[in-house]
Amino acid sequence: MPDTRNPAAPPIIPVEPLFDRTPMFLPDGAAAALPDPIVYDASARALRTRTVNFAAKRFVDMMYLSGLDRATAEAHFRWRAAQAPGGLTARAQDEAASAQFEAAHRQGRIVIETNDADRRATVQWNDVAFGPPIVGSAIARPGYGGILLGTHPTPAFDPRPIARSGANTAIAWPIGDAVAPTKQPPANVVAALDALFRGSRGLYGILIATPERILTERYSDFGAPDRATPSWSMTKAITCTVIGRLIHDRWLASVHDPAPAPSWHDPRTMHHAITLDDLLRMRSGLGFPVMDDQRRVTLGFENSAVYQDAADAFDAAQRSIVATRPGAVFRYINSGLNVLGAIIRDQIERRGLPYHQTVYQILVDRIGMSTYQHSADLVGNLIASGAGFATLRDYAKLGVLYLNNGVWNSERILPQSWADYALTATHTGTSYAACFRTNIDGLFPDLPPDTAWASGASDQRIFILRGARMVVAVANETDHAVDLAALNRAIATAIAAEWH
């Protein structure tokens, strides 16, 4: 019997359209699509996983990048419990949660294994009451720093060797790496450094230099001139300077242009209102939804997840939502710098150049920072917000570049006004400049107001004292405090001293 039912009716299209049909003009090959927002999982298990992951990275960093032995690494290590991202105001660190990890470690419920042959650390927390064991791993590879793997056995890319410029011991520092023996510092400088080291148990060392020579350097028992130490957010100053290099070489036009992030091509997205300057000055407004165990959603601003999640840092950063009006509010985050990292990678690869090698060639190899290396994320992005490593002698070279107003070895490699731009705070409400901090609020009361510095999360710093024509680089272990009052006095004493 024939089927006499009506065929499926076509969908009804309303007379008045519901969607914008305006043609869009996009860059060649770009798709019209808004970036799907990333949602931060703030469940108890996810936070515990991040804490375990970060511990694995810390041991890889200490043992296989800084070269500490296991016993020294154990002595330096401090548990830092991951917390849900906060909002626009300050939030206290959850010391009780960190104490919980310390207790579990002492009781043997957390096991930390290191494999010297594979340069790998694995951390496992066994807590039957909480659920299945939580395991996180990290590895170190030359040129890629400490790579967080989480539960992945290997990275999602091939960390093949990177061709780089090596140390040049035939030429004097800072252009090369030959350092003549320094003379005994003035007695008052020695006394000030003695006080600094007494009150700063995590201090690897401090170096004081002019653009022409190292005046003095001192190291602790676990520090050394050839020991690479963590930068954490001093890497942001590296990324800022790379942006300056790209502007100087005309790969980018201006910091006041919309940020050309590869995932922000669609002109309908609010991300188009974000400029490079907004990203550099932490005024992008980027945030994300944060969901807890009860599926409650709040607004958060990323400040540590990039070092705790084994993921694609550049993709996650570009999928942040625009939570506040770009340019309006200062909020220190890592995601904005990793948007800059995505822009740098895109600018390199669209020119057919090898990404990893070119990142180093643009800046750090150009100024002889041969010991510097970024840390890569799971997919091979070189994290732009932090987790770099170098010796104090190489960190100080970045400061010398800024003292010399962007000129290196008689060649200008940064725009004429770049040092003024990067080292000057331009907005009320913060002393932050463009990836550098400044002394306009008198954090270091005895230092000049024009003092600026690259700043790491645990008091790592590169001070740029333009009036005094001096650089001071400070290396410190993660989660150990530096006696900042003693540091202030030591630098002020060095500025006033008569050096021979």
MIZAMI-761798 format. One record per residue (C-alpha): residue in one letter; z negated, y, x negated. Coordinates in nm, 2 decimals. Example, Ala and Ser with C-alpha at 12.3 -4.5 7.8 and 13.67 -1.06 7.14 Angstrom:
residues 2
  code      c3      c2      c1
     a   -0.78   -0.45   -1.23
     s   -0.71   -0.11   -1.37
END
This chain:
residues 500
  code      c3      c2      c1
     m    0.00    0.00    0.00
     p    0.10    0.33   -0.15
     d   -0.18    0.57   -0.26
     t   -0.16    0.86   -0.02
     r   -0.46    1.05   -0.17
     n   -0.38    1.40   -0.30
     p   -0.33    1.43   -0.67
     a   -0.59    1.60   -0.88
     a   -0.59    1.97   -0.80
     p   -0.52    2.21   -1.09
     p   -0.82    2.42   -1.20
     i   -0.85    2.74   -1.01
     i   -0.80    3.04   -1.23
     p   -0.96    3.35   -1.10
     v   -0.73    3.65   -1.03
     e   -0.97    3.87   -1.24
     p   -1.00    3.72   -1.59
     l   -1.34    3.63   -1.73
     f   -1.24    3.65   -2.10
     d   -1.09    3.91   -2.33
     r   -0.72    3.84   -2.39
     t   -0.67    4.12   -2.64
     p   -0.46    3.99   -2.93
     m   -0.66    3.98   -3.26
     f   -0.52    4.05   -3.60
     l   -0.68    3.82   -3.85
     p   -0.63    3.76   -4.23
     d   -0.37    3.49   -4.31
     g   -0.52    3.15   -4.24
     a   -0.83    3.28   -4.08
     a   -0.94    3.13   -3.75
     a   -1.07    3.33   -3.45
     a   -1.42    3.20   -3.41
     l   -1.77    3.34   -3.41
     p   -2.01    3.16   -3.65
     d   -2.23    2.91   -3.48
     p   -2.59    3.03   -3.53
     i   -2.82    2.81   -3.74
     v   -3.15    2.72   -3.58
     y   -3.45    2.67   -3.82
     d   -3.65    2.35   -3.74
     a   -4.01    2.45   -3.76
     s   -4.15    2.12   -3.65
     a   -4.45    1.98   -3.84
     r   -4.23    1.70   -3.99
     a   -3.96    1.94   -4.10
     l   -4.21    2.17   -4.27
     r   -4.37    1.88   -4.44
     t   -4.03    1.77   -4.56
     r   -3.96    2.11   -4.70
     t   -4.28    2.11   -4.89
     v   -4.20    1.77   -5.04
     n   -3.85    1.88   -5.13
     f   -3.98    2.19   -5.31
     a   -4.23    1.99   -5.51
     a   -3.94    1.77   -5.63
     k   -3.74    2.07   -5.74
     r   -4.04    2.22   -5.91
     f   -4.09    1.91   -6.13
     v   -3.72    1.90   -6.21
     d   -3.73    2.27   -6.30
     m   -4.04    2.25   -6.52
     m   -3.95    1.92   -6.70
     y   -3.57    1.92   -6.73
     l   -3.49    2.29   -6.73
     s   -3.79    2.45   -6.90
     g   -3.85    2.13   -7.11
     l   -4.22    2.09   -7.04
     d   -4.37    1.75   -7.08
     r   -4.51    1.57   -6.77
     a   -4.87    1.65   -6.85
     t   -4.80    2.02   -6.89
     a   -4.59    2.02   -6.57
     e   -4.88    1.85   -6.38
     a   -5.12    2.12   -6.51
     h   -4.89    2.40   -6.40
     f   -4.79    2.27   -6.06
     r   -4.94    2.42   -5.75
     w   -4.87    2.29   -5.40
     r   -4.70    2.55   -5.18
     a   -4.68    2.45   -4.81
     a   -4.36    2.55   -4.63
     q   -4.42    2.78   -4.34
     a   -4.21    2.88   -4.04
     p   -4.02    3.21   -4.12
     g   -4.20    3.52   -4.01
     g   -4.08    3.83   -3.83
     l   -4.06    4.19   -3.94
     t   -4.42    4.22   -4.05
     a   -4.63    4.06   -4.32
     r   -4.77    3.71   -4.28
     a   -5.06    3.55   -4.48
     q   -4.99    3.23   -4.68
     d   -5.14    2.92   -4.51
     e   -5.38    2.82   -4.78
     a   -5.53    2.55   -4.56
     a   -5.19    2.37   -4.54
     s   -5.15    2.39   -4.92
     a   -5.50    2.25   -4.96
     q   -5.40    1.95   -4.74
     f   -5.12    1.87   -4.98
     e   -5.35    1.90   -5.28
     a   -5.60    1.66   -5.12
     a   -5.33    1.41   -5.03
     h   -5.20    1.42   -5.39
     r   -5.55    1.36   -5.53
     q   -5.60    1.07   -5.29
     g   -5.28    0.90   -5.41
     r   -5.10    0.94   -5.07
     i   -4.84    1.16   -5.24
     v   -4.66    1.00   -5.54
     i   -4.45    1.20   -5.78
     e   -4.21    1.00   -6.00
     t   -3.99    1.14   -6.28
     n   -3.70    0.97   -6.44
     d   -3.62    1.13   -6.78
     a   -3.30    0.94   -6.83
     d   -3.15    1.07   -6.50
     r   -3.34    1.40   -6.51
     r   -3.47    1.33   -6.16
     a   -3.79    1.38   -5.97
     t   -3.88    1.21   -5.65
     v   -4.18    1.29   -5.43
     q   -4.30    1.06   -5.15
     w   -4.58    1.13   -4.90
     n   -4.72    0.82   -4.73
     d   -4.92    0.91   -4.42
     v   -4.92    0.64   -4.15
     a   -5.09    0.86   -3.90
     f   -4.80    1.11   -3.94
     g   -4.51    0.86   -3.92
     p   -4.26    0.72   -4.17
     p   -4.29    0.82   -4.54
     i   -4.14    1.16   -4.63
     v   -3.92    1.15   -4.95
     g   -3.75    1.43   -5.13
     s   -3.56    1.42   -5.47
     a   -3.40    1.67   -5.71
     i   -3.20    1.63   -6.03
     a   -3.10    1.86   -6.31
     r   -2.75    1.89   -6.44
     p   -2.62    2.13   -6.72
     g   -2.48    2.45   -6.57
     y   -2.61    2.35   -6.22
     g   -2.98    2.39   -6.28
     g   -3.21    2.20   -6.05
     i   -3.02    2.06   -5.76
     l   -3.23    1.97   -5.45
     l   -3.11    1.64   -5.30
     g   -3.37    1.58   -5.03
     t   -3.29    1.23   -4.90
     h   -2.94    1.22   -5.05
     p   -2.91    1.00   -5.36
     t   -2.65    1.22   -5.52
     p   -2.50    1.57   -5.48
     a   -2.21    1.62   -5.24
     f   -2.00    1.75   -5.53
     d   -1.92    1.64   -5.88
     p   -2.13    1.83   -6.13
     r   -1.88    1.80   -6.41
     p   -1.94    1.99   -6.74
     i   -1.87    2.37   -6.73
     a   -1.68    2.53   -7.02
     r   -1.90    2.81   -7.13
     s   -1.95    3.04   -7.43
     g   -2.22    2.92   -7.66
     a   -2.48    3.10   -7.86
     n   -2.35    3.33   -8.14
     t   -2.59    3.32   -8.42
     a   -2.36    3.51   -8.66
     i   -2.40    3.84   -8.47
     a   -2.73    4.03   -8.42
     w   -2.90    4.05   -8.09
     p   -2.82    4.18   -7.83
     i   -2.45    4.13   -7.87
     g   -2.51    3.80   -8.04
     d   -2.82    3.58   -8.08
     a   -2.94    3.64   -8.44
     v   -3.29    3.78   -8.43
     a   -3.44    3.91   -8.75
     p   -3.81    3.86   -8.80
     t   -4.00    4.14   -8.63
     k   -4.26    4.35   -8.79
     q   -4.63    4.34   -8.69
     p   -4.66    4.56   -8.37
     p   -4.90    4.85   -8.38
     a   -5.27    4.75   -8.34
     n   -5.30    4.90   -7.99
     v   -5.00    4.71   -7.87
     v   -5.15    4.39   -8.01
     a   -5.48    4.46   -7.83
     a   -5.30    4.53   -7.50
     l   -5.10    4.21   -7.53
     d   -5.41    4.01   -7.60
     a   -5.56    4.14   -7.28
     l   -5.25    4.05   -7.09
     f   -5.24    3.69   -7.20
     r   -5.62    3.65   -7.14
     g   -5.57    3.74   -6.77
     s   -5.24    3.56   -6.71
     r   -5.28    3.18   -6.76
     g   -4.92    3.11   -6.65
     l   -4.75    3.35   -6.88
     y   -4.47    3.19   -7.09
     g   -4.42    3.51   -7.29
     i   -4.32    3.88   -7.31
     l   -4.05    4.05   -7.50
     i   -4.02    4.42   -7.58
     a   -3.69    4.56   -7.70
     t   -3.47    4.87   -7.74
     p   -3.09    4.84   -7.69
     e   -3.06    4.79   -8.07
     r   -3.33    4.53   -8.15
     i   -3.63    4.33   -8.04
     l   -3.95    4.51   -8.12
     t   -4.18    4.22   -8.06
     e   -4.21    3.90   -7.86
     r   -4.51    3.69   -7.80
     y   -4.54    3.34   -7.64
     s   -4.82    3.12   -7.51
     d   -4.88    2.77   -7.63
     f   -4.63    2.64   -7.37
     g   -4.37    2.92   -7.43
     a   -4.11    2.96   -7.70
     p   -3.81    3.19   -7.79
     d   -3.57    2.91   -7.70
     r   -3.75    2.79   -7.38
     a   -3.56    2.87   -7.06
     t   -3.79    2.98   -6.79
     p   -3.76    3.04   -6.41
     s   -3.62    3.36   -6.28
     w   -3.66    3.30   -5.91
     s   -3.55    3.63   -5.75
     m   -3.45    3.79   -6.07
     t   -3.13    3.60   -6.00
     k   -3.06    3.86   -5.73
     a   -3.01    4.12   -6.00
     i   -2.76    3.89   -6.16
     t   -2.57    3.86   -5.83
     c   -2.59    4.24   -5.77
     t   -2.44    4.29   -6.12
     v   -2.16    4.04   -6.05
     i   -2.07    4.25   -5.74
     g   -2.06    4.55   -5.97
     r   -1.82    4.36   -6.20
     l   -1.59    4.27   -5.91
     i   -1.58    4.64   -5.80
     h   -1.51    4.75   -6.16
     d   -1.22    4.49   -6.18
     r   -1.10    4.60   -5.83
     w   -1.15    4.26   -5.67
     l   -1.37    4.45   -5.42
     a   -1.33    4.82   -5.33
     s   -1.67    4.97   -5.24
     v   -2.02    4.87   -5.15
     h   -1.98    5.07   -4.83
     d   -1.70    4.85   -4.70
     p   -1.78    4.57   -4.45
     a   -1.89    4.26   -4.63
     p   -1.58    4.03   -4.65
     a   -1.77    3.70   -4.60
     p   -1.53    3.41   -4.54
     s   -1.70    3.30   -4.22
     w   -1.70    3.65   -4.07
     h   -1.33    3.70   -4.02
     d   -1.35    3.73   -3.64
     p   -1.35    4.10   -3.56
     r   -1.56    4.05   -3.25
     t   -1.87    3.95   -3.44
     m   -2.15    4.20   -3.51
     h   -2.15    4.08   -3.87
     h   -1.85    4.32   -3.92
     a   -2.10    4.60   -3.91
     i   -2.28    4.47   -4.22
     t   -2.17    4.63   -4.55
     l   -2.21    4.50   -4.90
     d   -2.47    4.78   -4.95
     d   -2.67    4.65   -4.66
     l   -2.68    4.30   -4.82
     l   -2.77    4.44   -5.16
     r   -3.05    4.65   -5.02
     m   -3.20    4.39   -4.78
     r   -3.09    4.59   -4.47
     s   -2.84    4.35   -4.32
     g   -3.05    4.25   -4.02
     l   -2.98    3.88   -4.07
     g   -3.22    3.64   -3.90
     f   -3.22    3.32   -3.70
     p   -3.39    3.14   -3.41
     v   -3.69    2.93   -3.51
     m   -3.79    2.63   -3.30
     d   -4.13    2.46   -3.32
     d   -4.25    2.12   -3.20
     q   -4.30    2.25   -2.84
     r   -3.94    2.38   -2.85
     r   -4.06    2.74   -2.84
     v   -3.81    2.97   -3.00
     t   -3.90    3.28   -3.20
     l   -3.70    3.51   -3.43
     g   -3.74    3.45   -3.80
     f   -3.61    3.59   -4.13
     e   -3.53    3.34   -4.40
     n   -3.73    3.37   -4.73
     s   -3.76    3.02   -4.88
     a   -3.55    2.77   -4.69
     v   -3.27    2.79   -4.94
     y   -3.51    2.63   -5.20
     q   -3.65    2.37   -4.96
     d   -3.35    2.24   -4.76
     a   -3.09    2.01   -4.92
     a   -2.80    2.19   -4.75
     d   -2.50    2.43   -4.79
     a   -2.68    2.76   -4.87
     f   -2.37    2.97   -4.82
     d   -2.28    2.82   -4.49
     a   -2.64    2.86   -4.36
     a   -2.66    3.22   -4.47
     q   -2.33    3.32   -4.30
     r   -2.45    3.15   -3.98
     s   -2.75    3.38   -3.95
     i   -2.75    3.60   -3.64
     v   -2.76    3.98   -3.66
     a   -3.12    4.04   -3.54
     t   -3.16    4.41   -3.61
     r   -2.91    4.69   -3.64
     p   -2.74    4.67   -3.99
     g   -2.87    4.93   -4.22
     a   -3.17    5.02   -4.01
     v   -3.45    4.80   -4.12
     f   -3.56    4.67   -4.46
     r   -3.65    4.30   -4.45
     y   -3.66    4.10   -4.77
     i   -3.46    3.78   -4.73
     n   -3.26    3.53   -4.93
     s   -2.98    3.47   -4.68
     g   -2.81    3.81   -4.75
     l   -2.78    3.74   -5.12
     n   -2.62    3.40   -5.04
     v   -2.37    3.57   -4.81
     l   -2.29    3.77   -5.13
     g   -2.26    3.44   -5.31
     a   -2.01    3.31   -5.05
     i   -1.81    3.63   -5.10
     i   -1.81    3.59   -5.48
     r   -1.69    3.23   -5.44
     d   -1.42    3.33   -5.19
     q   -1.29    3.60   -5.42
     i   -1.27    3.36   -5.71
     e   -1.11    3.07   -5.53
     r   -0.85    3.29   -5.35
     r   -0.72    3.38   -5.70
     g   -0.69    3.02   -5.79
     l   -0.96    3.03   -6.05
     p   -1.22    2.76   -6.11
     y   -1.54    2.86   -5.93
     h   -1.82    2.75   -6.14
     q   -1.67    2.85   -6.48
     t   -1.56    3.19   -6.35
     v   -1.90    3.28   -6.21
     y   -2.04    3.25   -6.56
     q   -1.75    3.42   -6.72
     i   -1.77    3.73   -6.50
     l   -2.11    3.84   -6.63
     v   -2.36    3.62   -6.81
     d   -2.12    3.47   -7.06
     r   -1.96    3.82   -7.10
     i   -2.29    3.96   -7.22
     g   -2.39    3.66   -7.42
     m   -2.66    3.51   -7.19
     s   -2.57    3.16   -7.31
     t   -2.89    3.00   -7.20
     y   -2.87    3.13   -6.84
     q   -2.78    2.88   -6.57
     h   -2.78    2.90   -6.19
     s   -2.92    2.62   -5.97
     a   -2.66    2.47   -5.74
     d   -2.72    2.36   -5.38
     l   -2.63    2.02   -5.24
     v   -2.26    2.10   -5.20
     g   -2.21    2.29   -5.54
     n   -2.26    2.65   -5.44
     l   -2.44    2.84   -5.72
     i   -2.74    2.98   -5.54
     a   -2.71    3.36   -5.55
     s   -3.07    3.45   -5.44
     g   -3.28    3.28   -5.71
     a   -3.37    2.97   -5.91
     g   -3.18    3.07   -6.23
     f   -3.31    2.99   -6.58
     a   -3.28    3.16   -6.92
     t   -3.48    3.26   -7.23
     l   -3.65    3.59   -7.25
     r   -3.40    3.70   -7.51
     d   -3.12    3.64   -7.27
     y   -3.30    3.80   -6.97
     a   -3.35    4.11   -7.18
     k   -2.97    4.14   -7.24
     l   -2.93    4.22   -6.87
     g   -3.17    4.51   -6.91
     v   -2.98    4.63   -7.21
     l   -2.66    4.64   -7.01
     y   -2.83    4.88   -6.76
     l   -2.99    5.09   -7.03
     n   -2.64    5.14   -7.17
     n   -2.51    5.24   -6.82
     g   -2.28    4.94   -6.78
     v   -2.13    4.95   -7.13
     w   -2.14    4.63   -7.34
     n   -2.03    4.61   -7.70
     s   -1.85    4.95   -7.66
     e   -1.66    4.83   -7.35
     r   -1.74    4.95   -7.00
     i   -1.78    4.64   -6.77
     l   -1.96    4.81   -6.47
     p   -1.85    5.12   -6.27
     q   -1.96    5.45   -6.42
     s   -2.23    5.51   -6.16
     w   -2.34    5.15   -6.11
     a   -2.67    5.17   -6.29
     d   -2.77    5.48   -6.09
     y   -2.67    5.30   -5.77
     a   -2.84    4.97   -5.84
     l   -3.17    5.11   -5.98
     t   -3.23    5.39   -5.72
     a   -3.41    5.33   -5.39
     t   -3.23    5.52   -5.12
     h   -3.42    5.46   -4.80
     t   -3.77    5.54   -4.67
     g   -4.01    5.26   -4.60
     t   -3.95    5.07   -4.92
     s   -3.92    5.11   -5.30
     y   -3.64    4.85   -5.31
     a   -3.31    4.95   -5.46
     a   -3.00    4.72   -5.48
     c   -3.16    4.39   -5.59
     f   -3.40    4.58   -5.82
     r   -3.74    4.72   -5.74
     t   -3.85    5.07   -5.84
     n   -4.17    5.24   -5.93
     i   -4.15    5.52   -5.68
     d   -4.46    5.39   -5.50
     g   -4.66    5.37   -5.83
     l   -4.71    5.00   -5.84
     f   -4.74    5.04   -6.22
     p   -4.93    5.37   -6.23
     d   -4.89    5.44   -6.60
     l   -4.51    5.38   -6.61
     p   -4.25    5.65   -6.55
     p   -4.13    5.70   -6.19
     d   -3.78    5.60   -6.29
     t   -3.89    5.25   -6.40
     a   -3.70    4.98   -6.23
     w   -3.72    4.60   -6.26
     a   -3.56    4.27   -6.16
     s   -3.84    4.08   -5.99
     g   -3.91    3.71   -5.94
     a   -4.14    3.55   -5.69
     s   -4.42    3.48   -5.94
     d   -4.43    3.80   -6.14
     q   -4.12    3.72   -6.35
     r   -3.97    4.06   -6.44
     i   -3.71    4.25   -6.64
     f   -3.83    4.61   -6.67
     i   -3.57    4.87   -6.73
     l   -3.72    5.19   -6.87
     r   -3.43    5.43   -6.90
     g   -3.62    5.73   -7.01
     a   -3.80    5.54   -7.29
     r   -3.48    5.34   -7.38
     m   -3.68    5.02   -7.36
     v   -3.66    4.68   -7.19
     v   -3.96    4.45   -7.13
     a   -3.89    4.10   -7.01
     v   -4.18    3.88   -6.87
     a   -4.16    3.51   -6.82
     n   -4.42    3.34   -6.60
     e   -4.48    3.01   -6.43
     t   -4.42    2.96   -6.06
     d   -4.73    3.03   -5.84
     h   -4.94    3.17   -6.12
     a   -5.05    3.53   -6.11
     v   -4.99    3.78   -6.39
     d   -5.26    4.04   -6.45
     l   -5.05    4.33   -6.34
     a   -5.31    4.60   -6.44
     a   -5.30    4.45   -6.80
     l   -4.92    4.44   -6.78
     n   -4.91    4.80   -6.68
     r   -5.13    4.90   -6.97
     a   -4.93    4.68   -7.22
     i   -4.60    4.84   -7.13
     a   -4.74    5.19   -7.12
     t   -4.89    5.13   -7.47
     a   -4.56    5.00   -7.60
     i   -4.38    5.31   -7.47
     a   -4.62    5.55   -7.65
     a   -4.64    5.34   -7.97
     e   -4.48    5.43   -8.30
     w   -4.26    5.13   -8.39
     h   -4.13    5.06   -8.75
END
